[in-house]
């Protein structure tokens, strides 16, 4: 059985997806991803000039998002 796709929420940063992925718009058109790119970062601050991809704008716009998943031991 293959590992599930993991989407990592970077503290005060983008969603990071590692592994093969296809990202499409609301019409079903695929966004180009450079061949061989193993990691994709998706904007969640809304300020990227390259949406849906992250361009680092979260560093200068004051974006804050530090969600923590519940501890499974709780």
CHARMM-style PDB file with segment names, atoms N, HN, CA, C and O in Angstrom:
ATOM      1  N   UNK     1       0.846  -1.188   0.000  1.00  0.00      PROA
ATOM      2  CA  UNK     1       0.000   0.000   0.000  1.00  0.00      PROA
ATOM      3  C   UNK     1       0.884   1.240   0.000  1.00  0.00      PROA
ATOM      4  O   UNK     1       1.852   1.302   0.758  1.00  0.00      PROA
ATOM      5  N   UNK     2       0.572   2.225  -0.831  1.00  0.00      PROA
ATOM      6  HN  UNK     2      -0.215   2.175  -1.447  1.00  0.00      PROA
ATOM      7  CA  UNK     2       1.392   3.431  -0.894  1.00  0.00      PROA
ATOM      8  C   UNK     2       1.059   4.381   0.250  1.00  0.00      PROA
ATOM      9  O   UNK     2      -0.018   4.326   0.843  1.00  0.00      PROA
ATOM     10  N   UNK     3       2.015   5.246   0.536  1.00  0.00      PROA
ATOM     11  HN  UNK     3       2.890   5.290   0.054  1.00  0.00      PROA
ATOM     12  CA  UNK     3       1.836   6.240   1.597  1.00  0.00      PROA
ATOM     13  C   UNK     3       0.802   7.280   1.151  1.00  0.00      PROA
ATOM     14  O   UNK     3       0.734   7.597  -0.037  1.00  0.00      PROA
ATOM     15  N   UNK     4      -0.001   7.816   2.071  1.00  0.00      PROA
ATOM     16  HN  UNK     4       0.054   7.559   3.036  1.00  0.00      PROA
ATOM     17  CA  UNK     4      -0.941   8.867   1.688  1.00  0.00      PROA
ATOM     18  C   UNK     4      -0.195  10.157   1.348  1.00  0.00      PROA
ATOM     19  O   UNK     4       0.892  10.417   1.864  1.00  0.00      PROA
ATOM     20  N   UNK     5      -0.786  10.939   0.490  1.00  0.00      PROA
ATOM     21  HN  UNK     5      -1.669  10.728   0.071  1.00  0.00      PROA
ATOM     22  CA  UNK     5      -0.222  12.241   0.147  1.00  0.00      PROA
ATOM     23  C   UNK     5      -0.221  13.100   1.401  1.00  0.00      PROA
ATOM     24  O   UNK     5      -1.235  13.182   2.094  1.00  0.00      PROA
ATOM     25  N   UNK     6       0.904  13.741   1.703  1.00  0.00      PROA
ATOM     26  HN  UNK     6       1.728  13.674   1.141  1.00  0.00      PROA
ATOM     27  CA  UNK     6       1.004  14.574   2.896  1.00  0.00      PROA
ATOM     28  C   UNK     6       1.053  16.036   2.496  1.00  0.00      PROA
ATOM     29  O   UNK     6       1.847  16.426   1.639  1.00  0.00      PROA
ATOM     30  N   UNK     7       0.209  16.842   3.113  1.00  0.00      PROA
ATOM     31  HN  UNK     7      -0.436  16.526   3.808  1.00  0.00      PROA
ATOM     32  CA  UNK     7       0.213  18.291   2.931  1.00  0.00      PROA
ATOM     33  C   UNK     7       0.636  18.889   4.262  1.00  0.00      PROA
ATOM     34  O   UNK     7      -0.049  18.730   5.272  1.00  0.00      PROA
ATOM     35  N   UNK     8       1.757  19.572   4.256  1.00  0.00      PROA
ATOM     36  HN  UNK     8       2.314  19.702   3.435  1.00  0.00      PROA
ATOM     37  CA  UNK     8       2.313  20.139   5.479  1.00  0.00      PROA
ATOM     38  C   UNK     8       1.937  21.613   5.570  1.00  0.00      PROA
ATOM     39  O   UNK     8       2.134  22.362   4.614  1.00  0.00      PROA
ATOM     40  N   UNK     9       1.398  22.034   6.711  1.00  0.00      PROA
ATOM     41  HN  UNK     9       1.238  21.425   7.488  1.00  0.00      PROA
ATOM     42  CA  UNK     9       1.075  23.440   6.962  1.00  0.00      PROA
ATOM     43  C   UNK     9       2.308  24.082   7.596  1.00  0.00      PROA
ATOM     44  O   UNK     9       2.611  23.837   8.764  1.00  0.00      PROA
ATOM     45  N   UNK    10       3.006  24.891   6.831  1.00  0.00      PROA
ATOM     46  HN  UNK    10       2.760  25.090   5.883  1.00  0.00      PROA
ATOM     47  CA  UNK    10       4.191  25.573   7.373  1.00  0.00      PROA
ATOM     48  C   UNK    10       3.737  26.699   8.288  1.00  0.00      PROA
ATOM     49  O   UNK    10       2.802  27.429   7.957  1.00  0.00      PROA
ATOM     50  N   UNK    11       4.387  26.847   9.432  1.00  0.00      PROA
ATOM     51  HN  UNK    11       5.146  26.254   9.701  1.00  0.00      PROA
ATOM     52  CA  UNK    11       4.022  27.904  10.370  1.00  0.00      PROA
ATOM     53  C   UNK    11       4.169  29.255   9.691  1.00  0.00      PROA
ATOM     54  O   UNK    11       5.248  29.605   9.213  1.00  0.00      PROA
ATOM     55  N   UNK    12       3.080  30.010   9.649  1.00  0.00      PROA
ATOM     56  HN  UNK    12       2.203  29.726  10.037  1.00  0.00      PROA
ATOM     57  CA  UNK    12       3.047  31.335   9.021  1.00  0.00      PROA
ATOM     58  C   UNK    12       3.504  31.304   7.571  1.00  0.00      PROA
ATOM     59  O   UNK    12       4.057  32.280   7.065  1.00  0.00      PROA
ATOM     60  N   UNK    13       3.270  30.176   6.903  1.00  0.00      PROA
ATOM     61  HN  UNK    13       2.821  29.383   7.314  1.00  0.00      PROA
ATOM     62  CA  UNK    13       3.717  30.028   5.525  1.00  0.00      PROA
ATOM     63  C   UNK    13       2.750  29.215   4.693  1.00  0.00      PROA
ATOM     64  O   UNK    13       1.570  29.101   5.027  1.00  0.00      PROA
ATOM     65  N   UNK    14       3.251  28.649   3.608  1.00  0.00      PROA
ATOM     66  HN  UNK    14       4.209  28.741   3.336  1.00  0.00      PROA
ATOM     67  CA  UNK    14       2.385  27.961   2.645  1.00  0.00      PROA
ATOM     68  C   UNK    14       2.021  26.538   3.062  1.00  0.00      PROA
ATOM     69  O   UNK    14       2.517  26.008   4.057  1.00  0.00      PROA
ATOM     70  N   UNK    15       1.144  25.949   2.270  1.00  0.00      PROA
ATOM     71  HN  UNK    15       0.742  26.380   1.462  1.00  0.00      PROA
ATOM     72  CA  UNK    15       0.914  24.514   2.326  1.00  0.00      PROA
ATOM     73  C   UNK    15       1.979  23.881   1.441  1.00  0.00      PROA
ATOM     74  O   UNK    15       2.157  24.305   0.299  1.00  0.00      PROA
ATOM     75  N   UNK    16       2.677  22.890   1.933  1.00  0.00      PROA
ATOM     76  HN  UNK    16       2.532  22.545   2.861  1.00  0.00      PROA
ATOM     77  CA  UNK    16       3.738  22.239   1.167  1.00  0.00      PROA
ATOM     78  C   UNK    16       3.325  20.798   0.884  1.00  0.00      PROA
ATOM     79  O   UNK    16       2.990  20.036   1.791  1.00  0.00      PROA
ATOM     80  N   UNK    17       3.361  20.450  -0.394  1.00  0.00      PROA
ATOM     81  HN  UNK    17       3.633  21.069  -1.131  1.00  0.00      PROA
ATOM     82  CA  UNK    17       2.970  19.116  -0.839  1.00  0.00      PROA
ATOM     83  C   UNK    17       4.198  18.450  -1.440  1.00  0.00      PROA
ATOM     84  O   UNK    17       4.818  18.983  -2.360  1.00  0.00      PROA
ATOM     85  N   UNK    18       4.543  17.282  -0.916  1.00  0.00      PROA
ATOM     86  HN  UNK    18       4.039  16.849  -0.168  1.00  0.00      PROA
ATOM     87  CA  UNK    18       5.691  16.540  -1.439  1.00  0.00      PROA
ATOM     88  C   UNK    18       5.185  15.314  -2.176  1.00  0.00      PROA
ATOM     89  O   UNK    18       4.350  14.564  -1.670  1.00  0.00      PROA
ATOM     90  N   UNK    19       5.700  15.125  -3.372  1.00  0.00      PROA
ATOM     91  HN  UNK    19       6.379  15.734  -3.783  1.00  0.00      PROA
ATOM     92  CA  UNK    19       5.318  13.973  -4.170  1.00  0.00      PROA
ATOM     93  C   UNK    19       4.579  14.402  -5.421  1.00  0.00      PROA
ATOM     94  O   UNK    19       4.304  15.586  -5.613  1.00  0.00      PROA
ATOM     95  N   UNK    20       4.262  13.447  -6.264  1.00  0.00      PROA
ATOM     96  HN  UNK    20       4.485  12.485  -6.108  1.00  0.00      PROA
ATOM     97  CA  UNK    20       3.568  13.781  -7.506  1.00  0.00      PROA
ATOM     98  C   UNK    20       2.171  14.329  -7.203  1.00  0.00      PROA
ATOM     99  O   UNK    20       1.418  13.752  -6.419  1.00  0.00      PROA
ATOM    100  N   UNK    21       1.850  15.434  -7.829  1.00  0.00      PROA
ATOM    101  HN  UNK    21       2.462  15.903  -8.466  1.00  0.00      PROA
ATOM    102  CA  UNK    21       0.555  16.069  -7.609  1.00  0.00      PROA
ATOM    103  C   UNK    21       0.137  16.790  -8.883  1.00  0.00      PROA
ATOM    104  O   UNK    21       0.979  17.251  -9.653  1.00  0.00      PROA
ATOM    105  N   UNK    22      -1.153  16.881  -9.094  1.00  0.00      PROA
ATOM    106  HN  UNK    22      -1.838  16.506  -8.468  1.00  0.00      PROA
ATOM    107  CA  UNK    22      -1.706  17.643 -10.214  1.00  0.00      PROA
ATOM    108  C   UNK    22      -2.632  18.679  -9.606  1.00  0.00      PROA
ATOM    109  O   UNK    22      -3.532  18.333  -8.840  1.00  0.00      PROA
ATOM    110  N   UNK    23      -2.423  19.944  -9.937  1.00  0.00      PROA
ATOM    111  HN  UNK    23      -1.692  20.225 -10.560  1.00  0.00      PROA
ATOM    112  CA  UNK    23      -3.221  21.034  -9.382  1.00  0.00      PROA
ATOM    113  C   UNK    23      -4.027  21.645 -10.521  1.00  0.00      PROA
ATOM    114  O   UNK    23      -3.471  22.046 -11.544  1.00  0.00      PROA
ATOM    115  N   UNK    24      -5.345  21.712 -10.335  1.00  0.00      PROA
ATOM    116  HN  UNK    24      -5.797  21.387  -9.504  1.00  0.00      PROA
ATOM    117  CA  UNK    24      -6.222  22.219 -11.387  1.00  0.00      PROA
ATOM    118  C   UNK    24      -7.047  23.399 -10.886  1.00  0.00      PROA
ATOM    119  O   UNK    24      -7.302  23.537  -9.689  1.00  0.00      PROA
ATOM    120  N   UNK    25      -7.461  24.254 -11.839  1.00  0.00      PROA
ATOM    121  HN  UNK    25      -7.254  24.142 -12.810  1.00  0.00      PROA
ATOM    122  CA  UNK    25      -8.314  25.389 -11.491  1.00  0.00      PROA
ATOM    123  C   UNK    25      -9.772  24.938 -11.453  1.00  0.00      PROA
ATOM    124  O   UNK    25     -10.065  23.756 -11.634  1.00  0.00      PROA
ATOM    125  N   UNK    26     -10.676  25.870 -11.220  1.00  0.00      PROA
ATOM    126  HN  UNK    26     -10.438  26.830 -11.072  1.00  0.00      PROA
ATOM    127  CA  UNK    26     -12.099  25.526 -11.090  1.00  0.00      PROA
ATOM    128  C   UNK    26     -12.714  25.021 -12.388  1.00  0.00      PROA
ATOM    129  O   UNK    26     -13.821  24.482 -12.377  1.00  0.00      PROA
ATOM    130  N   UNK    27     -12.012  25.188 -13.507  1.00  0.00      PROA
ATOM    131  HN  UNK    27     -11.113  25.626 -13.516  1.00  0.00      PROA
ATOM    132  CA  UNK    27     -12.500  24.685 -14.789  1.00  0.00      PROA
ATOM    133  C   UNK    27     -11.875  23.346 -15.165  1.00  0.00      PROA
ATOM    134  O   UNK    27     -12.207  22.767 -16.199  1.00  0.00      PROA
ATOM    135  N   UNK    28     -10.967  22.855 -14.318  1.00  0.00      PROA
ATOM    136  HN  UNK    28     -10.697  23.325 -13.477  1.00  0.00      PROA
ATOM    137  CA  UNK    28     -10.308  21.586 -14.584  1.00  0.00      PROA
ATOM    138  C   UNK    28      -9.010  21.703 -15.362  1.00  0.00      PROA
ATOM    139  O   UNK    28      -8.416  20.689 -15.730  1.00  0.00      PROA
ATOM    140  N   UNK    29      -8.555  22.940 -15.619  1.00  0.00      PROA
ATOM    141  HN  UNK    29      -9.038  23.764 -15.320  1.00  0.00      PROA
ATOM    142  CA  UNK    29      -7.285  23.152 -16.328  1.00  0.00      PROA
ATOM    143  C   UNK    29      -6.118  22.999 -15.363  1.00  0.00      PROA
ATOM    144  O   UNK    29      -6.137  23.561 -14.268  1.00  0.00      PROA
ATOM    145  N   UNK    30      -5.108  22.245 -15.763  1.00  0.00      PROA
ATOM    146  HN  UNK    30      -5.093  21.789 -16.653  1.00  0.00      PROA
ATOM    147  CA  UNK    30      -3.955  21.987 -14.891  1.00  0.00      PROA
ATOM    148  C   UNK    30      -2.970  23.150 -14.918  1.00  0.00      PROA
ATOM    149  O   UNK    30      -2.670  23.702 -15.977  1.00  0.00      PROA
ATOM    150  N   UNK    31      -2.472  23.514 -13.739  1.00  0.00      PROA
ATOM    151  HN  UNK    31      -2.715  23.065 -12.879  1.00  0.00      PROA
ATOM    152  CA  UNK    31      -1.385  24.480 -13.630  1.00  0.00      PROA
ATOM    153  C   UNK    31      -0.093  23.752 -13.969  1.00  0.00      PROA
ATOM    154  O   UNK    31       0.109  22.622 -13.524  1.00  0.00      PROA
ATOM    155  N   UNK    32       0.789  24.377 -14.748  1.00  0.00      PROA
ATOM    156  HN  UNK    32       0.626  25.295 -15.110  1.00  0.00      PROA
ATOM    157  CA  UNK    32       2.049  23.704 -15.075  1.00  0.00      PROA
ATOM    158  C   UNK    32       2.968  23.616 -13.851  1.00  0.00      PROA
ATOM    159  O   UNK    32       3.162  24.587 -13.120  1.00  0.00      PROA
ATOM    160  N   UNK    33       3.512  22.440 -13.662  1.00  0.00      PROA
ATOM    161  HN  UNK    33       3.354  21.651 -14.256  1.00  0.00      PROA
ATOM    162  CA  UNK    33       4.500  22.208 -12.595  1.00  0.00      PROA
ATOM    163  C   UNK    33       5.763  21.747 -13.302  1.00  0.00      PROA
ATOM    164  O   UNK    33       5.718  20.812 -14.102  1.00  0.00      PROA
ATOM    165  N   UNK    34       6.895  22.392 -13.019  1.00  0.00      PROA
ATOM    166  HN  UNK    34       6.932  23.152 -12.369  1.00  0.00      PROA
ATOM    167  CA  UNK    34       8.130  22.007 -13.711  1.00  0.00      PROA
ATOM    168  C   UNK    34       8.440  20.524 -13.547  1.00  0.00      PROA
ATOM    169  O   UNK    34       8.301  19.985 -12.449  1.00  0.00      PROA
ATOM    170  N   UNK    35       8.859  19.855 -14.625  1.00  0.00      PROA
ATOM    171  HN  UNK    35       8.971  20.294 -15.517  1.00  0.00      PROA
ATOM    172  CA  UNK    35       9.197  18.433 -14.545  1.00  0.00      PROA
ATOM    173  C   UNK    35      10.289  18.189 -13.501  1.00  0.00      PROA
ATOM    174  O   UNK    35      11.244  18.959 -13.394  1.00  0.00      PROA
ATOM    175  N   UNK    36      10.137  17.125 -12.748  1.00  0.00      PROA
ATOM    176  HN  UNK    36       9.362  16.500 -12.835  1.00  0.00      PROA
ATOM    177  CA  UNK    36      11.136  16.764 -11.752  1.00  0.00      PROA
ATOM    178  C   UNK    36      10.986  17.502 -10.430  1.00  0.00      PROA
ATOM    179  O   UNK    36      11.711  17.204  -9.480  1.00  0.00      PROA
ATOM    180  N   UNK    37      10.064  18.459 -10.343  1.00  0.00      PROA
ATOM    181  HN  UNK    37       9.476  18.701 -11.114  1.00  0.00      PROA
ATOM    182  CA  UNK    37       9.870  19.185  -9.085  1.00  0.00      PROA
ATOM    183  C   UNK    37       9.166  18.254  -8.103  1.00  0.00      PROA
ATOM    184  O   UNK    37       8.058  17.790  -8.371  1.00  0.00      PROA
ATOM    185  N   UNK    38       9.801  17.982  -6.978  1.00  0.00      PROA
ATOM    186  HN  UNK    38      10.701  18.359  -6.761  1.00  0.00      PROA
ATOM    187  CA  UNK    38       9.272  17.027  -6.012  1.00  0.00      PROA
ATOM    188  C   UNK    38       8.414  17.663  -4.933  1.00  0.00      PROA
ATOM    189  O   UNK    38       7.658  16.966  -4.256  1.00  0.00      PROA
ATOM    190  N   UNK    39       8.518  18.979  -4.760  1.00  0.00      PROA
ATOM    191  HN  UNK    39       9.132  19.545  -5.310  1.00  0.00      PROA
ATOM    192  CA  UNK    39       7.774  19.676  -3.724  1.00  0.00      PROA
ATOM    193  C   UNK    39       7.097  20.897  -4.319  1.00  0.00      PROA
ATOM    194  O   UNK    39       7.698  21.631  -5.103  1.00  0.00      PROA
ATOM    195  N   UNK    40       5.837  21.111  -3.942  1.00  0.00      PROA
ATOM    196  HN  UNK    40       5.348  20.514  -3.306  1.00  0.00      PROA
ATOM    197  CA  UNK    40       5.075  22.274  -4.392  1.00  0.00      PROA
ATOM    198  C   UNK    40       4.591  23.020  -3.155  1.00  0.00      PROA
ATOM    199  O   UNK    40       4.114  22.401  -2.204  1.00  0.00      PROA
ATOM    200  N   UNK    41       4.712  24.352  -3.160  1.00  0.00      PROA
ATOM    201  HN  UNK    41       5.100  24.855  -3.932  1.00  0.00      PROA
ATOM    202  CA  UNK    41       4.224  25.174  -2.056  1.00  0.00      PROA
ATOM    203  C   UNK    41       3.042  26.002  -2.554  1.00  0.00      PROA
ATOM    204  O   UNK    41       3.161  26.745  -3.528  1.00  0.00      PROA
ATOM    205  N   UNK    42       1.907  25.869  -1.882  1.00  0.00      PROA
ATOM    206  HN  UNK    42       1.810  25.266  -1.091  1.00  0.00      PROA
ATOM    207  CA  UNK    42       0.698  26.593  -2.257  1.00  0.00      PROA
ATOM    208  C   UNK    42       0.462  27.753  -1.301  1.00  0.00      PROA
ATOM    209  O   UNK    42       0.556  27.598  -0.083  1.00  0.00      PROA
ATOM    210  N   UNK    43       0.155  28.916  -1.866  1.00  0.00      PROA
ATOM    211  HN  UNK    43       0.079  29.041  -2.855  1.00  0.00      PROA
ATOM    212  CA  UNK    43      -0.083  30.127  -1.086  1.00  0.00      PROA
ATOM    213  C   UNK    43      -1.301  29.968  -0.194  1.00  0.00      PROA
ATOM    214  O   UNK    43      -2.325  29.431  -0.618  1.00  0.00      PROA
ATOM    215  N   UNK    44      -1.190  30.430   1.030  1.00  0.00      PROA
ATOM    216  HN  UNK    44      -0.359  30.866   1.374  1.00  0.00      PROA
ATOM    217  CA  UNK    44      -2.391  30.533   1.861  1.00  0.00      PROA
ATOM    218  C   UNK    44      -2.553  31.919   2.449  1.00  0.00      PROA
ATOM    219  O   UNK    44      -3.518  32.170   3.171  1.00  0.00      PROA
ATOM    220  N   UNK    45      -1.619  32.840   2.154  1.00  0.00      PROA
ATOM    221  HN  UNK    45      -0.835  32.636   1.567  1.00  0.00      PROA
ATOM    222  CA  UNK    45      -1.766  34.207   2.656  1.00  0.00      PROA
ATOM    223  C   UNK    45      -2.595  35.072   1.711  1.00  0.00      PROA
ATOM    224  O   UNK    45      -3.136  36.098   2.124  1.00  0.00      PROA
ATOM    225  N   UNK    46      -2.698  34.659   0.429  1.00  0.00      PROA
ATOM    226  HN  UNK    46      -2.259  33.826   0.093  1.00  0.00      PROA
ATOM    227  CA  UNK    46      -3.469  35.412  -0.540  1.00  0.00      PROA
ATOM    228  C   UNK    46      -2.715  36.535  -1.216  1.00  0.00      PROA
ATOM    229  O   UNK    46      -3.292  37.236  -2.047  1.00  0.00      PROA
ATOM    230  N   UNK    47      -1.436  36.736  -0.890  1.00  0.00      PROA
ATOM    231  HN  UNK    47      -0.968  36.166  -0.214  1.00  0.00      PROA
ATOM    232  CA  UNK    47      -0.661  37.846  -1.441  1.00  0.00      PROA
ATOM    233  C   UNK    47       0.311  37.444  -2.544  1.00  0.00      PROA
ATOM    234  O   UNK    47       0.956  38.314  -3.129  1.00  0.00      PROA
ATOM    235  N   UNK    48       0.435  36.170  -2.843  1.00  0.00      PROA
ATOM    236  HN  UNK    48      -0.089  35.463  -2.368  1.00  0.00      PROA
ATOM    237  CA  UNK    48       1.372  35.723  -3.866  1.00  0.00      PROA
ATOM    238  C   UNK    48       1.001  36.291  -5.229  1.00  0.00      PROA
ATOM    239  O   UNK    48      -0.175  36.359  -5.586  1.00  0.00      PROA
ATOM    240  N   UNK    49       1.998  36.689  -5.973  1.00  0.00      PROA
ATOM    241  HN  UNK    49       2.953  36.633  -5.683  1.00  0.00      PROA
ATOM    242  CA  UNK    49       1.791  37.154  -7.350  1.00  0.00      PROA
ATOM    243  C   UNK    49       1.777  35.959  -8.305  1.00  0.00      PROA
ATOM    244  O   UNK    49       1.579  36.127  -9.508  1.00  0.00      PROA
ATOM    245  N   UNK    50       1.986  34.755  -7.769  1.00  0.00      PROA
ATOM    246  HN  UNK    50       2.146  34.619  -6.792  1.00  0.00      PROA
ATOM    247  CA  UNK    50       2.079  33.540  -8.571  1.00  0.00      PROA
ATOM    248  C   UNK    50       1.062  32.493  -8.089  1.00  0.00      PROA
ATOM    249  O   UNK    50       1.321  31.292  -8.157  1.00  0.00      PROA
ATOM    250  N   UNK    51      -0.094  32.962  -7.604  1.00  0.00      PROA
ATOM    251  HN  UNK    51      -0.305  33.938  -7.549  1.00  0.00      PROA
ATOM    252  CA  UNK    51      -1.097  32.031  -7.089  1.00  0.00      PROA
ATOM    253  C   UNK    51      -1.510  31.032  -8.154  1.00  0.00      PROA
ATOM    254  O   UNK    51      -1.607  31.381  -9.330  1.00  0.00      PROA
ATOM    255  N   UNK    52      -1.750  29.807  -7.757  1.00  0.00      PROA
ATOM    256  HN  UNK    52      -1.671  29.524  -6.801  1.00  0.00      PROA
ATOM    257  CA  UNK    52      -1.927  29.315  -6.408  1.00  0.00      PROA
ATOM    258  C   UNK    52      -0.614  28.981  -5.698  1.00  0.00      PROA
ATOM    259  O   UNK    52      -0.623  28.502  -4.564  1.00  0.00      PROA
ATOM    260  N   UNK    53       0.508  29.234  -6.364  1.00  0.00      PROA
ATOM    261  HN  UNK    53       0.515  29.623  -7.285  1.00  0.00      PROA
ATOM    262  CA  UNK    53       1.799  28.878  -5.793  1.00  0.00      PROA
ATOM    263  C   UNK    53       2.334  29.985  -4.886  1.00  0.00      PROA
ATOM    264  O   UNK    53       2.038  31.162  -5.097  1.00  0.00      PROA
ATOM    265  N   UNK    54       3.104  29.617  -3.902  1.00  0.00      PROA
ATOM    266  HN  UNK    54       3.345  28.661  -3.731  1.00  0.00      PROA
ATOM    267  CA  UNK    54       3.713  30.557  -2.962  1.00  0.00      PROA
ATOM    268  C   UNK    54       4.910  31.246  -3.622  1.00  0.00      PROA
ATOM    269  O   UNK    54       5.708  30.605  -4.306  1.00  0.00      PROA
ATOM    270  N   UNK    55       5.023  32.558  -3.410  1.00  0.00      PROA
ATOM    271  HN  UNK    55       4.375  33.079  -2.854  1.00  0.00      PROA
ATOM    272  CA  UNK    55       6.202  33.291  -3.880  1.00  0.00      PROA
ATOM    273  C   UNK    55       6.968  33.931  -2.720  1.00  0.00      PROA
ATOM    274  O   UNK    55       7.868  34.741  -2.942  1.00  0.00      PROA
ATOM    275  N   UNK    56       6.614  33.570  -1.489  1.00  0.00      PROA
ATOM    276  HN  UNK    56       5.883  32.912  -1.308  1.00  0.00      PROA
ATOM    277  CA  UNK    56       7.295  34.104  -0.309  1.00  0.00      PROA
ATOM    278  C   UNK    56       6.672  35.372   0.238  1.00  0.00      PROA
ATOM    279  O   UNK    56       7.191  35.936   1.201  1.00  0.00      PROA
ATOM    280  N   UNK    57       5.568  35.843  -0.346  1.00  0.00      PROA
ATOM    281  HN  UNK    57       5.146  35.385  -1.128  1.00  0.00      PROA
ATOM    282  CA  UNK    57       4.930  37.086   0.114  1.00  0.00      PROA
ATOM    283  C   UNK    57       4.484  37.027   1.570  1.00  0.00      PROA
ATOM    284  O   UNK    57       4.373  38.065   2.221  1.00  0.00      PROA
ATOM    285  N   UNK    58       4.226  35.827   2.092  1.00  0.00      PROA
ATOM    286  HN  UNK    58       4.316  34.983   1.563  1.00  0.00      PROA
ATOM    287  CA  UNK    58       3.793  35.684   3.487  1.00  0.00      PROA
ATOM    288  C   UNK    58       4.814  36.271   4.462  1.00  0.00      PROA
ATOM    289  O   UNK    58       4.465  36.652   5.579  1.00  0.00      PROA
ATOM    290  N   UNK    59       6.065  36.340   4.036  1.00  0.00      PROA
ATOM    291  HN  UNK    59       6.348  36.031   3.128  1.00  0.00      PROA
ATOM    292  CA  UNK    59       7.131  36.850   4.909  1.00  0.00      PROA
ATOM    293  C   UNK    59       7.025  38.349   5.137  1.00  0.00      PROA
ATOM    294  O   UNK    59       7.484  38.855   6.161  1.00  0.00      PROA
ATOM    295  N   UNK    60       6.423  39.066   4.190  1.00  0.00      PROA
ATOM    296  HN  UNK    60       6.051  38.655   3.358  1.00  0.00      PROA
ATOM    297  CA  UNK    60       6.376  40.530   4.295  1.00  0.00      PROA
ATOM    298  C   UNK    60       4.976  41.093   4.512  1.00  0.00      PROA
ATOM    299  O   UNK    60       4.837  42.291   4.759  1.00  0.00      PROA
ATOM    300  N   UNK    61       3.927  40.261   4.427  1.00  0.00      PROA
ATOM    301  HN  UNK    61       4.040  39.288   4.226  1.00  0.00      PROA
ATOM    302  CA  UNK    61       2.567  40.790   4.548  1.00  0.00      PROA
ATOM    303  C   UNK    61       1.991  40.634   5.953  1.00  0.00      PROA
ATOM    304  O   UNK    61       0.873  41.078   6.215  1.00  0.00      PROA
ATOM    305  N   UNK    62       2.737  40.012   6.853  1.00  0.00      PROA
ATOM    306  HN  UNK    62       3.645  39.651   6.641  1.00  0.00      PROA
ATOM    307  CA  UNK    62       2.255  39.841   8.217  1.00  0.00      PROA
ATOM    308  C   UNK    62       1.333  38.646   8.407  1.00  0.00      PROA
ATOM    309  O   UNK    62       0.628  38.560   9.412  1.00  0.00      PROA
ATOM    310  N   UNK    63       1.334  37.723   7.450  1.00  0.00      PROA
ATOM    311  HN  UNK    63       1.908  37.793   6.634  1.00  0.00      PROA
ATOM    312  CA  UNK    63       0.476  36.542   7.548  1.00  0.00      PROA
ATOM    313  C   UNK    63       0.847  35.708   8.769  1.00  0.00      PROA
ATOM    314  O   UNK    63       2.023  35.448   9.025  1.00  0.00      PROA
ATOM    315  N   UNK    64      -0.168  35.296   9.514  1.00  0.00      PROA
ATOM    316  HN  UNK    64      -1.123  35.507   9.306  1.00  0.00      PROA
ATOM    317  CA  UNK    64       0.051  34.439  10.676  1.00  0.00      PROA
ATOM    318  C   UNK    64      -0.929  33.281  10.645  1.00  0.00      PROA
ATOM    319  O   UNK    64      -2.141  33.475  10.553  1.00  0.00      PROA
ATOM    320  N   UNK    65      -0.395  32.094  10.721  1.00  0.00      PROA
ATOM    321  HN  UNK    65       0.589  31.937  10.795  1.00  0.00      PROA
ATOM    322  CA  UNK    65      -1.205  30.871  10.784  1.00  0.00      PROA
ATOM    323  C   UNK    65      -0.325  29.790  11.390  1.00  0.00      PROA
ATOM    324  O   UNK    65       0.566  29.259  10.726  1.00  0.00      PROA
ATOM    325  N   UNK    66      -0.567  29.478  12.604  1.00  0.00      PROA
ATOM    326  HN  UNK    66      -1.291  29.908  13.143  1.00  0.00      PROA
ATOM    327  CA  UNK    66       0.261  28.475  13.298  1.00  0.00      PROA
ATOM    328  C   UNK    66      -0.633  27.388  13.887  1.00  0.00      PROA
ATOM    329  O   UNK    66      -0.486  27.006  15.048  1.00  0.00      PROA
ATOM    330  N   UNK    67      -1.561  26.896  13.067  1.00  0.00      PROA
ATOM    331  HN  UNK    67      -1.680  27.206  12.124  1.00  0.00      PROA
ATOM    332  CA  UNK    67      -2.460  25.853  13.554  1.00  0.00      PROA
ATOM    333  C   UNK    67      -1.678  24.616  13.976  1.00  0.00      PROA
ATOM    334  O   UNK    67      -0.683  24.245  13.352  1.00  0.00      PROA
ATOM    335  N   UNK    68      -2.137  24.003  15.019  1.00  0.00      PROA
ATOM    336  HN  UNK    68      -2.945  24.304  15.526  1.00  0.00      PROA
ATOM    337  CA  UNK    68      -1.533  22.769  15.522  1.00  0.00      PROA
ATOM    338  C   UNK    68      -2.611  21.696  15.507  1.00  0.00      PROA
ATOM    339  O   UNK    68      -3.711  21.908  16.016  1.00  0.00      PROA
ATOM    340  N   UNK    69      -2.299  20.547  14.925  1.00  0.00      PROA
ATOM    341  HN  UNK    69      -1.405  20.374  14.511  1.00  0.00      PROA
ATOM    342  CA  UNK    69      -3.241  19.424  14.913  1.00  0.00      PROA
ATOM    343  C   UNK    69      -3.390  18.882  16.335  1.00  0.00      PROA
ATOM    344  O   UNK    69      -2.461  18.979  17.136  1.00  0.00      PROA
ATOM    345  N   UNK    70      -4.536  18.322  16.645  1.00  0.00      PROA
ATOM    346  HN  UNK    70      -5.291  18.244  15.995  1.00  0.00      PROA
ATOM    347  CA  UNK    70      -4.719  17.763  17.994  1.00  0.00      PROA
ATOM    348  C   UNK    70      -3.733  16.625  18.238  1.00  0.00      PROA
ATOM    349  O   UNK    70      -3.426  15.847  17.335  1.00  0.00      PROA
ATOM    350  N   UNK    71      -3.254  16.545  19.446  1.00  0.00      PROA
ATOM    351  HN  UNK    71      -3.504  17.177  20.179  1.00  0.00      PROA
ATOM    352  CA  UNK    71      -2.327  15.487  19.841  1.00  0.00      PROA
ATOM    353  C   UNK    71      -3.120  14.190  19.934  1.00  0.00      PROA
ATOM    354  O   UNK    71      -4.097  14.119  20.680  1.00  0.00      PROA
ATOM    355  N   UNK    72      -2.709  13.147  19.178  1.00  0.00      PROA
ATOM    356  HN  UNK    72      -1.915  13.205  18.573  1.00  0.00      PROA
ATOM    357  CA  UNK    72      -3.466  11.898  19.201  1.00  0.00      PROA
ATOM    358  C   UNK    72      -3.484  11.222  20.576  1.00  0.00      PROA
ATOM    359  O   UNK    72      -4.353  10.390  20.840  1.00  0.00      PROA
ATOM    360  N   UNK    73      -2.543  11.565  21.447  1.00  0.00      PROA
ATOM    361  HN  UNK    73      -1.838  12.240  21.233  1.00  0.00      PROA
ATOM    362  CA  UNK    73      -2.494  10.963  22.780  1.00  0.00      PROA
ATOM    363  C   UNK    73      -3.503  11.597  23.722  1.00  0.00      PROA
ATOM    364  O   UNK    73      -3.749  11.075  24.809  1.00  0.00      PROA
ATOM    365  N   UNK    74      -4.089  12.713  23.318  1.00  0.00      PROA
ATOM    366  HN  UNK    74      -3.890  13.137  22.435  1.00  0.00      PROA
ATOM    367  CA  UNK    74      -5.053  13.420  24.195  1.00  0.00      PROA
ATOM    368  C   UNK    74      -6.390  12.741  24.220  1.00  0.00      PROA
ATOM    369  OT1 UNK    74      -7.304  13.202  24.902  1.00  0.00      PROA
TER     370      UNK     74
END
